[in-house]
Amino acid sequence: MDQREVIDQITGMGGVDVVEAEGDFYLFYDPRDGRPVDHRFPFATLVAGDRHDRASDLERKSVYRLNVGLERKAYESMFGARPSWPKDGFVVDTGHDYTVLDRLMPHPVYSPQSWVCVLNPSEETFESLRPLLTAAYERAAQSYTKRSG
């Protein structure tokens, strides 16, 4: 799947605001109810360059990384205890090869916050991620509702 197909699948859930910045895409919950959208923290992102980290070698032609924020229990059920932040503040050593395509793995930087990622997911891999994306979307919706009363 290419980036546009992934974005279309996620926005198909309805109530998703997509913000593009420097070729990256940030997906936020937006029920389109006239209240301001909280752009502080997305529930998913698509990153297509090495501006934020070089762990995934995203400068390769047509390579992008889909990132999804999970609840702690979901993350730990898949990958075990969350890693600690690295002392140097950069890439987390989880033992994964962050350059491999089409494999769900901990996020190279934000895994301590229960984020996961996959580079260039196939349709099959994306379908396996759909429950994780739905859970992240629903958490964002709950947070929105709490904040806006």
C-alpha positions in Angstrom: 0.0 0.0 0.0 1.2 3.5 -0.6 0.8 6.4 1.8 -2.3 7.8 0.2 -4.1 4.4 0.4 -3.2 4.1 4.1 -4.4 7.6 4.8 -7.6 6.9 2.9 -8.2 3.8 5.0 -7.7 5.6 8.2 -9.8 8.7 7.3 -12.5 6.2 6.2 -13.2 5.7 9.9 -14.7 9.2 9.8 -13.9 12.2 12.0 -10.2 12.2 11.2 -8.2 15.4 10.6 -5.0 15.0 8.6 -2.3 17.5 9.0 0.6 17.4 6.5 4.0 18.9 7.5 7.1 18.5 5.5 5.8 15.4 3.7 4.7 13.7 7.0 1.1 13.1 7.9 -0.4 13.5 11.4 -3.8 12.0 12.1 -6.1 13.5 14.8 -9.6 12.7 16.0 -12.0 15.4 14.7 -15.8 14.7 15.0 -16.5 17.8 12.9 -18.7 19.2 15.5 -17.4 22.8 15.3 -15.2 22.6 18.3 -11.5 23.1 17.8 -9.4 20.1 17.0 -6.7 19.3 19.5 -3.5 19.0 17.4 -1.3 18.3 20.4 -1.0 14.6 20.0 -2.0 12.4 17.0 -3.3 8.8 17.3 -1.3 7.8 14.2 1.3 9.3 11.9 3.0 8.5 8.5 6.6 9.6 8.3 8.4 9.7 5.0 11.8 11.1 5.8 14.7 10.9 8.3 14.0 14.4 9.8 13.0 13.0 13.2 15.2 9.9 13.4 17.4 7.8 11.0 16.5 4.4 12.5 14.3 3.3 9.6 16.3 4.7 6.7 13.2 6.5 5.4 15.2 8.2 2.7 14.9 5.1 0.6 12.7 5.5 -2.5 9.0 5.2 -1.6 9.6 4.0 2.0 7.4 5.4 4.8 6.6 4.4 8.3 3.1 4.1 9.8 3.2 4.8 13.5 0.3 4.0 15.9 0.0 4.8 19.6 -1.3 1.9 21.7 -2.4 1.4 25.3 0.3 0.1 27.5 -1.4 -3.3 27.9 -1.8 -3.8 24.2 1.8 -2.9 23.6 3.1 -5.2 26.3 0.9 -8.1 25.1 2.7 -7.9 21.8 6.3 -7.0 22.7 6.7 -7.4 26.5 7.6 -4.7 28.9 8.1 -1.3 27.3 11.7 -0.3 27.0 13.3 2.5 28.9 14.2 5.8 27.2 17.7 5.5 25.8 20.4 7.5 27.7 21.4 9.3 24.5 17.8 10.3 23.8 17.8 8.7 20.3 16.9 5.2 19.1 15.6 2.6 21.5 17.4 -0.7 21.3 14.6 -3.3 21.2 16.6 -5.8 19.1 14.5 -5.1 16.0 15.8 -4.1 12.6 13.9 -0.9 12.1 14.6 -0.9 8.4 12.6 -4.1 7.6 9.5 -3.5 5.5 6.0 -4.9 6.3 6.7 -6.0 9.8 5.0 -4.7 13.0 7.6 -3.7 15.5 8.1 -1.3 18.4 8.6 2.3 17.3 12.4 3.2 17.2 12.0 6.3 19.4 8.5 6.2 21.0 8.2 2.6 22.1 8.7 3.7 25.7 5.3 5.5 25.2 3.7 2.3 23.7 4.0 3.3 20.1 4.5 0.7 17.3 5.3 1.0 13.7 5.5 -0.8 10.3 7.3 0.3 7.2 5.3 0.1 4.0 2.5 -2.2 5.2 1.0 -4.6 2.7 -2.8 -4.8 2.5 -2.7 -8.0 4.7 -0.5 -6.3 7.3 -2.7 -3.2 7.3 -5.7 -5.4 7.9 -4.0 -7.0 10.9 -3.3 -3.4 12.2 -6.9 -2.3 11.8 -7.9 -3.3 15.4 -4.9 -1.3 16.8 -5.8 1.7 14.7 -9.4 1.5 15.8 -8.4 1.3 19.4 -6.1 4.3 19.0 -8.8 6.2 17.3 -11.3 5.4 20.0 -8.9 6.5 22.7 -8.4 9.8 20.9 -12.2 10.2 20.7 -12.5 9.6 24.4 -9.8 12.0 25.2 -11.5 14.6 22.9 -14.8 14.1 24.7 -13.2 14.5 28.2 -11.3 17.7 27.2 -14.3 19.4 25.5 -16.9 18.4 28.1 
